[in-house]
Amino acid sequence: DAMLPRGARVLDAGAGMGRIGAHLQAQGHRVVAAEPDPTLVEQARRSYPDLQVLPLEILAITPEALAESGAPEEFDLVVCVGNVLTFVAEDTEVAVLERLGSLLAPGGRILVGFHLAGGPASARSYSPEEFVRDATAAGLRVDHRFGGYDLRPVDDQYAVWILRRA
């Protein structure tokens, strides 16, 4: 929320049960949540009935799909947190990052966060070096990297990046 003016357009990509998107919506932003897991989509819709939740995986979030649902086609902020990138299909990381970047409005940013160690047992390992290489290949640049959402210094446990188009 601190990164945005009131009323900003936000995409919560890989929204899970919708908690982050619902919080940002409560702060006055226009939020669209996208989540491919049907169980989590239903949970989000039950828990946050005012949150627009689209049953889409990241690569299916296209301007056409957004327009069909009455959602904005570009966003001031794309949130992709909670280890989402460690669960995308292997070797799709660059395509996923390209898609997220393609949905940015001019001046828009992407907020990405995931565990480097101690994350979910089913998550893949994704090193900072691999991530930066993939982000660069996707036409993005790293503006900032932190060790957490509280902006603590970089560590080897968790990583938060703020990206924008290169």
Secondary structure, 3 states (H helix, E strand, C coil): CCCCCCCCEEEEECCCCCHHHHHHHHCCCEEEEECCCHHHHHHHHHHCCCCEEECCCHHHCCHHHHHHCCCCCCEEEEEECCCHHHCCCCCCHHHHHHHHHHCEEEEEEEEEEEECCCCCCCCCCCCHHHHHHHHHHCCEEEEEEECCCCCCCCCCCEEEEEEEEC
